[in-house]
Amino acid sequence: MRSPSLHESLWAKTEQVAHALDIRVERVRRLPDRVSPLPESTARLASPRVPRATPDEALDTLSYDALDQRRLGALQPFLASIGRSLRPCHRTPGEELMSVSRRGRDTVRRLVGVLVVAHGLLHLLGAAKGLGWATVTALTQPIGAVTGAVWLAAALLVVTAGVLLTISAPRWWIVCAVAAVISQAVIVTSWSDAKAGTVINVLLLGAAVYGWAAQGSRSLGSEYRRRVSAALSTPPPTTPDGSGQVVSEHDLAALPSPVAAYLRRTGAVGQPRVTSFRARIHGRIRATATSVWMPFTGEQVNTYGPGSCRLFWMDASLHGVPVDVLHVFLGAAATMRVRAASLIPMVDAAGPQMDKAETVTLFNDLCVLAPAALLDADVTWTGLGPDRVHATFTRGQQTVDADLIFDEHQDLVDFVSDDRMAGSSDGKSFTARRWSTPLTAYRDVGQRRLATHGDARWGGPAPDQPFTYLELTVDDIEYNPRQDSNTSQRLQLPAENQP
């Protein structure tokens, strides 16, 4: 007897749940990630009985009886889970490379974990001989009862370390370091028989050092998390003019027409003022026009008002080697640090030129990711026409200039500045170059609208040719993510970005 196909099985399960909830299913061929009432489809439900769709017609469109929202909500998790399992995987080249890199890291970690577990089990031979459990001819040197007990303890510790490493448990590197030291101590007591185990201990100790560098208290990732926690625990500022916490048309009156239209287009009017945001992103980056692309995932937190900051964390990969990047712009000083394998410093940029460059980036963040916050920023606007404005932005002692370019739909499509200088490979020197960020893939997300994809490009000077060095996609953004705020808005973007 032929077994049912995947689509047939899923259809049967969908129909069963739908009947149980009195929800009439017309046809299903593709299940959405998010289930919501479909008013356009409701009109098609006039017939009291809808013919059952065949399996070949399955998994396309879901029509709901939108009369009972509670029952529809009960069905949503089930449908969403099926939708996620069937949705085709559409990944950018950067996403695909980062996925391959992470799978490679996971594979290496698990292989090392298996080797460590096997290494720990071999320690039981020393314990068996020392405690008189068995005669072990492979160990020719004498082992007493006390030493045998130490061999047993080492075996348990090394096996535990291997398991914790394999599953990437919190602070696994501490157990690995202790296990490597104790294992090596007992190996020394039977050096001629067990010296080969030193290779695994060196590998285990190396893994422990990397784990500490990547996840320990002095890692860039840990510093980022500490700074984010401190930044988001600060009470949100009040508006400078004492106006309300919701953006109104009155707030847009002093803006140039293109900027005011852009803020309306982004859905700022009627929404809470933006005092901070947290964004999760992915993309790829390179140093020069001929350099290899590095895929990355990242997170960024910006806060505005007194004590404002910009914190940017990137987890990148270069030829399979993890690369950690941390930008910190706090107070008047900005820094950028890059470490290969979380250990080897590659870039350590700081100083007045870095401060100015990061001020341009901060202003770009305002215009692209948090346009409503422009209302409370120190910006002087000069209109250059119906689709272009010049802006002068001041933060502390830094003042930078940029041109904002809009399209016929009043969307911001480019940001151009000559004040964001390009850093050298080590971050010690900077060169003046034109910087621009073309924007695409605007999406309506919740009550707001924003560009979900952008590039960063370096222009001249001659003879250098313009080139794109960064491609970035916004996956998720949360506005006003403060623990003591009631205005937090988390906007999850769909997996596929469409224009």
Rosetta blueprint (number, residue, H / E / L):
1 M L
2 R L
3 S L
4 P L
5 S L
6 L H
7 H H
8 E H
9 S H
10 L H
11 W H
12 A H
13 K H
14 T H
15 E H
16 Q H
17 V H
18 A H
19 H H
20 A H
21 L L
22 D L
23 I L
24 R L
25 V L
26 E L
27 R L
28 V L
29 R L
30 R L
31 L L
32 P L
33 D L
34 R L
35 V L
36 S L
37 P L
38 L L
39 P H
40 E H
41 S H
42 T H
43 A H
44 R H
45 L H
46 A L
47 S L
48 P L
49 R L
50 V L
51 P L
52 R L
53 A L
54 T L
55 P H
56 D H
57 E H
58 A L
59 L L
60 D L
61 T L
62 L L
63 S L
64 Y L
65 D L
66 A L
67 L L
68 D L
69 Q H
70 R H
71 R H
72 L H
73 G H
74 A H
75 L H
76 Q H
77 P H
78 F H
79 L H
80 A H
81 S H
82 I H
83 G H
84 R H
85 S H
86 L H
87 R L
88 P L
89 C L
90 H L
91 R L
92 T L
93 P H
94 G H
95 E H
96 E H
97 L H
98 M H
99 S H
100 V H
101 S H
102 R H
103 R H
104 G H
105 R H
106 D H
107 T H
108 V H
109 R H
110 R H
111 L H
112 V H
113 G H
114 V H
115 L H
116 V H
117 V H
118 A H
119 H H
120 G H
121 L H
122 L H
123 H H
124 L H
125 L H
126 G H
127 A H
128 A H
129 K H
130 G H
131 L L
132 G L
133 W L
134 A L
135 T L
136 V L
137 T L
138 A L
139 L L
140 T L
141 Q L
142 P L
143 I L
144 G L
145 A H
146 V H
147 T H
148 G H
149 A H
150 V H
151 W H
152 L H
153 A H
154 A H
155 A H
156 L H
157 L H
158 V H
159 V H
160 T H
161 A H
162 G H
163 V H
164 L H
165 L H
166 T H
167 I H
168 S L
169 A L
170 P L
171 R L
172 W H
173 W H
174 I H
175 V H
176 C H
177 A H
178 V H
179 A H
180 A H
181 V H
182 I H
183 S H
184 Q H
185 A H
186 V H
187 I H
188 V H
189 T H
190 S L
191 W H
192 S H
193 D H
194 A H
195 K L
196 A L
197 G H
198 T H
199 V H
200 I H
201 N H
202 V H
203 L H
204 L H
205 L H
206 G H
207 A H
208 A H
209 V H
210 Y H
211 G H
212 W H
213 A H
214 A H
215 Q H
216 G L
217 S L
218 R L
219 S L
220 L H
221 G H
222 S H
223 E H
224 Y H
225 R H
226 R H
227 R H
228 V H
229 S H
230 A H
231 A H
232 L H
233 S L
234 T L
235 P L
236 P L
237 P L
238 T L
239 T L
240 P L
241 D L
242 G L
243 S L
244 G L
245 Q L
246 V E
247 V L
248 S L
249 E H
250 H H
251 D H
252 L H
253 A L
254 A L
255 L L
256 P L
257 S H
258 P H
259 V H
260 A H
261 A H
262 Y H
263 L H
264 R H
265 R H
266 T L
267 G L
268 A L
269 V L
270 G L
271 Q L
272 P E
273 R L
274 V L
275 T L
276 S E
277 F E
278 R E
279 A E
280 R E
281 I E
282 H E
283 G E
284 R E
285 I E
286 R L
287 A L
288 T L
289 A L
290 T L
291 S L
292 V L
293 W L
294 M E
295 P E
296 F E
297 T E
298 G E
299 E E
300 Q E
301 V E
302 N E
303 T E
304 Y L
305 G L
306 P L
307 G L
308 S L
309 C E
310 R E
311 L E
312 F E
313 W E
314 M E
315 D E
316 A E
317 S E
318 L E
319 H L
320 G L
321 V E
322 P E
323 V E
324 D E
325 V E
326 L E
327 H E
328 V E
329 F E
330 L E
331 G L
332 A L
333 A E
334 A E
335 T E
336 M E
337 R E
338 V E
339 R E
340 A E
341 A L
342 S L
343 L L
344 I E
345 P E
346 M E
347 V E
348 D E
349 A E
350 A E
351 G L
352 P H
353 Q H
354 M H
355 D H
356 K H
357 A H
358 E H
359 T H
360 V H
361 T H
362 L H
363 F H
364 N H
365 D H
366 L H
367 C H
368 V H
369 L L
370 A L
371 P H
372 A H
373 A H
374 L H
375 L H
376 D H
377 A L
378 D L
379 V E
380 T E
381 W E
382 T E
383 G E
384 L L
385 G L
386 P L
387 D L
388 R E
389 V E
390 H E
391 A E
392 T E
393 F E
394 T E
395 R E
396 G L
397 Q L
398 Q E
399 T E
400 V E
401 D E
402 A E
403 D E
404 L E
405 I E
406 F E
407 D L
408 E L
409 H L
410 Q L
411 D L
412 L E
413 V E
414 D E
415 F E
416 V E
417 S E
418 D L
419 D L
420 R L
421 M L
422 A E
423 G E
424 S L
425 S L
426 D L
427 G L
428 K L
429 S L
430 F E
431 T E
432 A L
433 R L
434 R L
435 W E
436 S E
437 T L
438 P L
439 L E
440 T E
441 A E
442 Y E
443 R E
444 D E
445 V E
446 G L
447 Q L
448 R E
449 R E
450 L E
451 A E
452 T E
453 H E
454 G E
455 D E
456 A E
457 R E
458 W E
459 G L
460 G L
461 P L
462 A L
463 P L
464 D L
465 Q L
466 P L
467 F E
468 T E
469 Y E
470 L E
471 E E
472 L E
473 T E
474 V E
475 D E
476 D E
477 I E
478 E E
479 Y E
480 N L
481 P L
482 R L
483 Q L
484 D L
485 S L
486 N L
487 T L
488 S L
489 Q E
490 R E
491 L E
492 Q E
493 L L
494 P L
495 A L
496 E L
497 N L
498 Q L
499 P L
